[in-house]
Amino acid sequence: MRTSPEVQVSRSPLFGSLGRALRIAALATRQPSGGPSAEEILERAYTRRRFLRESALATVGLTVGTWACRSEPGPPATAPPSASRSSAGSPASPRIAVVGAGVAGLNAAYKLQQAGLTARIFEGSDRIGGRMFTATDLLGDGLTTELGGEFIDSTHEEMLALMTEFGLERLDTQAPEAAALKPETYFINRRHYTQAQAVRAFVPLAKRILEDYDSLGDVVDYKTEGGGSAFDRQSIAEYLDGHGVTGWMRELLDAAYVTEYGLDTGEQSALNFLFLIGTGDLADRRAFSLLGESDERYKVRGGNQRIVDELAKRVEPQIQRRHRLEALRSREQGFTLTFQRDGGAVDEDADVVILAIPFTLLREVKMELDLPAVKKKAIQELGYGANAKVLVGFRNRPWQAQGFSGDTYTDEAFQLAWDNSFLQQGPAGGLTLYSGGKAALAVGEGTAEAVAERLMTGVERAYPGATAMRNGKVARFHWPTFPWTKGSYSCYKPGQWTTIAGAEGEPVGDLFFAGEHCSYDFQGYMNGGAQSGADAAKAVMARLSMPKAARLRFSSRLAAAAV
């Protein structure tokens, strides 16, 4: 089941900022006569953000203590009655295979280990971590740079719990040091726009869009249409055209959604848009507290990959690298997995399997087992974004000298930028130039330096003098062509909310699924991967607790149907 969440998080602080602006405009349309205007609501939100930022240092001890109490791991989960705490070689131990050593697969194996169950982890590449991928000294001495997932929201409880458990320090992008900088800018048609201007531009549209949102049911997924079919069949571009959205606001929305989801607005379901604008009950008093929240505010000091590295340390003896899954077939009892490894193919048998790889890769695996039609459709058709990062190094941070944080939405070729060096020590700086859709595909052509020079033309317009401050370091990470993902993260195309949503993570007998694409609330986020791994582990433990006869009956039917 997929529901519209109360708090719609974002993959960058800037998208969270835009979401707040649009929700403020929506809230203003629902005020009674004489109620606060959009400008007054915006000022309340900024006042709250300033208070939180300025009081952060004074309360840091309390904050750390609160999180320690909240996130401290409890006792290990109880092993299911049918599982033995003996070694993996014992006949009493279920043979569990986890395919994929990203955060989902590693967290699943770790949670199973805590319950006394050993899972073998098969990773196709020669590294662990999947889309959590940190580089060191790439753009400047001592700087860490994220090639993949970067920001962790204050609501990402599984990620925050892992950080606390492993003793990892957070970088807070809303720290007091940011108070003197303009938190975001929208650079459209070669001029800077503020969040306040975005609010005013959106107010005339908000009432009509909220009426559409209010017509939706509480649940929209493949089981429950929830009044969403007509909107789902539309693309965001068609929806905005129908509402007459033009001018700089249209340019801003196009740039925001193509970078946030990775596909052009003509390739995304309009429900992606409605679920952002309609977040929460805007007539409720709680909306005021939500407006000041800062989404996607945390990073790990030293790099987000430290989380997956810590997980891997705890399950390292169970990891087999350079094992690429080629085939999966069901047997009367369990499964046989065929892997391609150095030296040829090898078969491995398992009683339980957790598939923790993107559907972009799973759709290339030969599957000899009977799956529900909706699961087959999800595997074969689920949309994936095409996002790319061009990473540019600087001798200093010229955008800060001009009073900006560096967070920029634009109609320039680079689409979205942020300061990836913020709060890191030393003078060197770095910008992440982030693109999606057709623009991201173009980023994959030519050399990294040639692409950087092309994109820096727009950066120079936004922040004059930036080009002269380059230190000569540049890198590119192109997720659409990266062989172990073939895309960035899942994104619903037109029609997929009501025909696929909710099916991605549903287990089929002793076959389980994990990864960001399987998360209802955090699809596309690191937390979605981590949480889905934990959920898959819990589901496996529950499954192993079933009477053995019931499990065998289902496995036999699955194998017979695949013949």
Secondary structure, DSSP 8 states (H G I E B T S, - for coil): --B--SS---SSHHHHHHHHHHHHHHHHHT--TT---HHHHHHHHHHHHHHHHHTTTTTHHHHHHHHHHHH---S-----TT--SS-TTSTTS--EEEE--BHHHHHHHHHHHHTT--EEEE-SSSSSBTT--EEESSSSTT-EEESS---B-TT-HHHHHHHHHTT--EEETTSGGGTTSBS-EEEETTEEE-HHHHHHHHHHHHHHHHHHHHTS-SB-SSS--TT-HHHHHSBHHHHHHHTT--HHHHHHHHHHHHHHHSS-GGGSBHHHHHHHHT-S-TTSTHHHHHHT--SS-EEETT-THHHHHHHHHHHGGGEE-S-EEEEEEE-SSSEEEEEEETTEEEEEEESEEEE-S-HHHHTTSEEES---HHHHHHHHH--B--EEEEEEEESS-HHHHTTB-S-EEESSTT-EEEETTTT-SSS-EEEEEEEEHHHHHHHTSS-HHHHHHHHHHHHHHHSTTTGGGEEEEEEEEEGGG-TTTSSSSB---TT-TTTTTT-TT--BTTEEE-SGGG-SSSTTSHHHHHHHHHHHHHHHHHHHTS-HHHHHHHHHHHHHHH-
